[in-house]
Every structure is written in structure tokens, then in C-alpha cells.
Amino acid sequence: MSPTKRFFKLLNMDRKDIYQIFFYAIFAGLVSLSLPLGVQAIINFIQSGRVSVSWVVLVIFVVLGVALVGFLAFMQLRITENLQQKIFVRSSFEFATRLPKIEFKELYNHYPPELANRFFDTLTIQKGTSKLLVDFSAAILQIIFGVILLSLYHPFFMIFGVFLL
């Protein structure tokens, strides 16, 4: 079995957690899209020199938006931490069940410590999986939402966004 098939098989077991990570990434992306527009509106209110209730409400909404994006990022990290723990537990149980079943004649052509050290590749898989799920999904969503936001400013940016995609 190829490494990519094994990786997707590993992720397939935790499909529900991965969907939650993507949901939080989409929601955080949508909320963070509104933040630059809110800051721009606040700056316009400040430049006009008027203090009004809408200015104060806008500041409160922007602060709540920043807090919500931070909370969603925290939830993503919590889910990925649980996912890393599950991967480690599965790997360690698999290693513990396979190690006693090894026949010594099979080890004759191999270096046994090197085979045993393959267990520690689990740590690399754990960190790589969380990086792929959180950072890759956030980057893709920021690109998509950024292109959508830019296309609202001018039709040229829509053509430019299609060219970039």
C-alpha cells in the first residue's frame, strides 16, 4: 500500500474531526473577512470627526470578531491535539501487538533497531497531519475568500482572481 493511501486511510477513521476542523476554518475565514471592512468603516468614522453610536457599535463588533476568530482557532487546535493523541494511541497499540508476533528468521536480513525505530515516525505523522489540516485549509480558504472580497471592489480584480486561481 502506498504511503498516501495509508495516510488517507488513517484520516478516514477520524473523518468527523476533520470535518469539524474544516467547518471552523470556513467560519473563521468568513468572520475574518468582515474584519478589514469593519476597520475601514471605523477609520472613515474617525476621519470624519464625528463620534456616534454606530462608531462605538462597530468597534464592539470588530473586537468581538477578533475574539471569535481566536476562539475558533483555539477550537481547531484542540481538535487537532485530540487527533494527534488518537494517532499516537493507534500506532502504539499496533506496534505493541505486532512486536511479539515477529519471527526471528524474518529479521535475519534486516536491522531490528531500525525497524523498531520506525515507530517514532508516528511523531512526524502527528505534527504533519495537524499542519496539513489547519494551515493548508486556512491558506486555501483565505485565498478563496480574499479573491471574492477583492472582486467586490472592482471587476478588474475579479478577472485577476480568476487568473490567479
Backbone hydrogen bonds, N-H to C=O, Kabsch-Sander energy under -0.5 kcal/mol:
donor,donor_aa,acceptor,acceptor_aa,energy
6,R,2,S,-2.2
7,F,3,P,-2.3
8,F,4,T,-2.5
9,K,5,K,-2.1
10,L,6,R,-2.2
11,L,7,F,-2.2
12,N,8,F,-1.9
13,M,9,K,-0.9
14,D,11,L,-0.8
15,R,12,N,-1.1
18,I,14,D,-1.9
19,Y,15,R,-2.3
20,Q,16,K,-1.8
21,I,17,D,-2.1
22,F,18,I,-2.3
23,F,19,Y,-2.4
24,Y,20,Q,-2.6
25,A,21,I,-2.1
26,I,22,F,-2.5
27,F,23,F,-2.6
28,A,24,Y,-2.6
29,G,25,A,-2.2
30,L,26,I,-2.2
31,V,27,F,-2.3
32,S,28,A,-2.7
33,L,29,G,-1.2
34,S,30,L,-1.0
34,S,31,V,-0.6
35,L,31,V,-0.8
37,L,33,L,-0.7
38,G,34,S,-2.2
39,V,35,L,-2.6
40,Q,36,P,-2.3
41,A,37,L,-2.0
42,I,38,G,-2.2
43,I,39,V,-2.5
44,N,40,Q,-2.0
45,F,41,A,-2.1
46,I,42,I,-2.4
47,Q,43,I,-2.6
48,S,44,N,-1.6
49,G,45,F,-0.7
49,G,46,I,-0.8
50,R,45,F,-1.1
52,S,50,R,-0.6
56,V,52,S,-1.5
57,V,53,V,-2.5
58,L,54,S,-2.2
59,V,55,W,-1.9
60,I,56,V,-2.1
61,F,57,V,-2.4
62,V,58,L,-2.2
63,V,59,V,-2.4
64,L,60,I,-2.5
65,G,61,F,-2.3
66,V,62,V,-2.3
67,A,63,V,-2.3
68,L,64,L,-2.5
69,V,65,G,-2.4
70,G,66,V,-2.1
71,F,67,A,-2.4
72,L,68,L,-2.6
73,A,69,V,-2.1
74,F,70,G,-2.1
75,M,71,F,-2.3
76,Q,72,L,-2.1
77,L,73,A,-2.2
78,R,74,F,-2.2
79,I,75,M,-2.3
80,T,76,Q,-2.5
81,E,77,L,-2.2
82,N,78,R,-2.1
83,L,79,I,-2.3
84,Q,80,T,-2.4
85,Q,81,E,-2.1
86,K,82,N,-2.2
87,I,83,L,-2.3
88,F,84,Q,-2.3
89,V,85,Q,-2.5
90,R,86,K,-2.6
91,S,87,I,-2.4
92,S,88,F,-2.6
93,F,89,V,-2.4
94,E,90,R,-2.4
95,F,91,S,-2.4
96,A,92,S,-2.6
97,T,93,F,-1.9
98,R,94,E,-1.9
99,L,95,F,-2.3
101,K,98,R,-0.6
102,I,99,L,-1.3
106,E,103,E,-1.2
107,L,103,E,-0.7
107,L,104,F,-0.5
108,Y,105,K,-0.6
110,H,107,L,-1.2
114,E,111,Y,-0.8
115,L,111,Y,-1.5
116,A,112,P,-2.4
117,N,113,P,-2.1
118,R,114,E,-0.6
118,R,115,L,-0.7
119,F,116,A,-1.4
120,F,117,N,-1.3
121,D,118,R,-1.5
122,T,119,F,-1.8
123,L,120,F,-0.9
124,T,120,F,-0.6
125,I,121,D,-2.1
126,Q,122,T,-2.6
127,K,123,L,-2.2
128,G,124,T,-2.5
129,T,125,I,-2.4
130,S,126,Q,-1.9
131,K,127,K,-2.1
132,L,128,G,-2.6
133,L,129,T,-2.7
134,V,130,S,-2.4
135,D,130,S,-0.5
135,D,131,K,-1.3
136,F,131,K,-1.2
136,F,132,L,-0.5
137,S,132,L,-0.6
137,S,133,L,-0.6
138,A,134,V,-2.1
139,A,135,D,-2.4
140,I,136,F,-2.4
141,L,137,S,-2.4
142,Q,138,A,-2.4
143,I,139,A,-2.1
144,I,140,I,-2.4
145,F,141,L,-3.0
146,G,142,Q,-2.3
147,V,143,I,-2.2
148,I,144,I,-2.0
149,L,145,F,-2.5
150,L,146,G,-2.6
151,S,147,V,-1.9
152,L,148,I,-0.8
152,L,149,L,-0.8
153,Y,149,L,-0.6
153,Y,150,L,-1.1
154,H,150,L,-1.2
157,F,154,H,-0.8
158,M,154,H,-0.9
159,I,155,P,-1.7
160,F,156,F,-2.5
161,G,157,F,-2.5
162,V,158,M,-2.2
163,F,159,I,-2.2
164,L,160,F,-2.2
165,L,161,G,-2.4
